[in-house]
Amino acid sequence: MNNPIVIQNKTLTSDQIADMGAKLFHTFAVVSSLTDVKGRCELSQETLALYMGVTRETANRRIKRLLAYRWQGEAVLIVGQISGGLVYHVNKRNPPPAKWVTAENSVL
């Protein structure tokens, strides 16, 4: 699991990173580094936990906190459900499909 970390199409300021804190930034960096070209990450929380070096339960808590986190009123991560699984989306240039179930309507 020695993948380079590339945060696609997302620029973060040092103020935002400081505001997020180390754990949320770590979570954001891992999810972002595992996205496709459209900014979507379709990996399970168990797989994300492996990349984060934490338990699945810890990954779940951190992802929930990251989903609730707002920077200047905007979410940095949203979640949807397609094809029976959860998909995390971080790329604002390619918004998720309208048919997604949003975090407010989805059980994590």
The 8 nearest C-alpha neighbors of each residue, nearest first, counted from 0:
[[1, 2, 50, 49, 3, 51, 52, 46],
 [0, 2, 3, 50, 4, 32, 49, 33],
 [3, 1, 0, 4, 32, 33, 5, 50],
 [4, 2, 5, 1, 32, 0, 33, 6],
 [5, 3, 32, 2, 6, 28, 29, 31],
 [6, 4, 32, 7, 3, 31, 28, 33],
 [5, 7, 31, 32, 9, 4, 28, 8],
 [6, 8, 9, 5, 31, 38, 90, 32],
 [9, 7, 90, 6, 10, 92, 91, 38],
 [8, 10, 7, 6, 11, 90, 89, 91],
 [11, 9, 8, 12, 6, 7, 15, 13],
 [10, 12, 15, 9, 13, 16, 14, 6],
 [13, 11, 15, 14, 16, 10, 17, 18],
 [12, 14, 16, 15, 17, 11, 18, 19],
 [15, 13, 17, 12, 16, 18, 11, 19],
 [14, 16, 18, 12, 17, 13, 19, 11],
 [15, 17, 13, 19, 18, 14, 20, 24],
 [18, 16, 14, 20, 15, 19, 13, 21],
 [17, 19, 15, 16, 20, 14, 70, 13],
 [20, 18, 16, 17, 23, 24, 15, 21],
 [19, 21, 17, 18, 23, 22, 24, 16],
 [20, 22, 24, 23, 25, 19, 17, 16],
 [23, 21, 25, 24, 20, 26, 61, 19],
 [24, 22, 26, 25, 19, 21, 20, 27],
 [23, 25, 27, 21, 26, 22, 19, 28],
 [24, 26, 22, 28, 23, 27, 21, 29],
 [25, 27, 23, 29, 24, 28, 22, 30],
 [28, 26, 24, 30, 25, 29, 31, 23],
 [27, 29, 31, 25, 26, 30, 32, 24],
 [28, 30, 32, 26, 31, 27, 25, 33],
 [29, 31, 27, 33, 32, 28, 26, 40],
 [32, 30, 28, 6, 33, 34, 29, 27],
 [31, 33, 4, 5, 29, 6, 30, 34],
 [32, 34, 30, 31, 40, 29, 35, 4],
 [35, 33, 40, 39, 38, 31, 32, 30],
 [34, 36, 38, 39, 37, 40, 33, 41],
 [35, 37, 38, 34, 39, 7, 90, 8],
 [38, 36, 35, 39, 93, 90, 34, 92],
 [39, 37, 90, 34, 35, 89, 36, 88],
 [40, 38, 88, 34, 35, 87, 37, 41],
 [39, 41, 34, 87, 86, 42, 33, 88],
 [40, 42, 86, 39, 87, 85, 43, 84],
 [43, 41, 40, 46, 47, 44, 86, 85],
 [42, 44, 46, 45, 47, 41, 85, 84],
 [43, 45, 47, 46, 48, 55, 58, 59],
 [44, 46, 55, 48, 43, 47, 49, 54],
 [47, 45, 49, 43, 48, 44, 42, 50],
 [48, 46, 44, 50, 49, 45, 51, 43],
 [47, 49, 51, 45, 55, 53, 58, 46],
 [50, 48, 52, 46, 47, 51, 53, 45],
 [49, 51, 47, 48, 52, 46, 29, 0],
 [52, 50, 48, 49, 53, 47, 29, 26],
 [51, 53, 49, 50, 48, 54, 47, 58],
 [54, 52, 48, 51, 57, 58, 49, 55],
 [55, 53, 57, 56, 48, 58, 52, 49],
 [56, 54, 58, 45, 48, 57, 59, 44],
 [55, 57, 59, 54, 58, 60, 53, 48],
 [56, 58, 60, 54, 59, 55, 53, 61],
 [59, 57, 55, 61, 48, 56, 60, 62],
 [58, 60, 56, 62, 57, 61, 55, 63],
 [61, 59, 57, 63, 58, 62, 64, 56],
 [62, 60, 64, 58, 63, 59, 65, 57],
 [61, 63, 65, 59, 64, 60, 58, 66],
 [62, 64, 66, 60, 61, 65, 59, 67],
 [65, 63, 61, 67, 62, 66, 68, 60],
 [64, 66, 62, 68, 67, 63, 23, 61],
 [65, 67, 63, 76, 64, 68, 77, 62],
 [66, 68, 64, 65, 63, 69, 74, 76],
 [69, 67, 65, 66, 64, 74, 70, 75],
 [70, 68, 74, 73, 72, 71, 67, 75],
 [71, 69, 73, 72, 74, 68, 15, 75],
 [70, 72, 73, 69, 74, 15, 68, 75],
 [71, 73, 70, 69, 74, 68, 75, 67],
 [74, 72, 69, 70, 71, 75, 68, 76],
 [73, 75, 69, 76, 68, 70, 77, 72],
 [74, 76, 89, 73, 69, 77, 68, 70],
 [77, 75, 89, 66, 74, 88, 65, 87],
 [76, 78, 88, 87, 66, 74, 102, 89],
 [79, 77, 87, 102, 86, 101, 88, 85],
 [80, 78, 99, 100, 101, 86, 85, 102],
 [79, 81, 85, 100, 84, 99, 86, 83],
 [80, 82, 83, 84, 99, 85, 79, 86],
 [83, 81, 84, 80, 85, 86, 99, 79],
 [82, 84, 81, 80, 85, 86, 79, 100],
 [85, 83, 80, 82, 81, 86, 41, 43],
 [84, 86, 80, 79, 41, 81, 78, 87],
 [85, 87, 41, 79, 78, 40, 80, 39],
 [88, 86, 78, 40, 39, 77, 79, 41],
 [87, 89, 39, 77, 38, 76, 90, 78],
 [90, 88, 76, 38, 75, 91, 31, 39],
 [89, 91, 38, 92, 93, 88, 8, 37],
 [90, 92, 93, 94, 89, 38, 8, 9],
 [93, 91, 90, 94, 8, 37, 38, 89],
 [92, 94, 91, 37, 90, 95, 38, 96],
 [95, 93, 91, 92, 96, 90, 88, 37],
 [94, 96, 97, 93, 88, 99, 79, 98],
 [97, 95, 98, 99, 94, 79, 93, 100],
 [96, 98, 99, 95, 100, 94, 101, 79],
 [97, 99, 96, 100, 81, 95, 80, 79],
 [100, 98, 79, 97, 80, 96, 101, 81],
 [99, 101, 79, 80, 104, 105, 98, 102],
 [100, 102, 79, 103, 104, 99, 78, 105],
 [101, 103, 105, 104, 78, 79, 100, 77],
 [102, 104, 101, 105, 100, 106, 78, 79],
 [105, 103, 101, 102, 100, 106, 79, 99],
 [106, 104, 102, 103, 101, 100, 107, 79],
 [105, 107, 104, 102, 103, 101, 85, 80],
 [106, 105, 59, 63, 102, 85, 78, 62]]
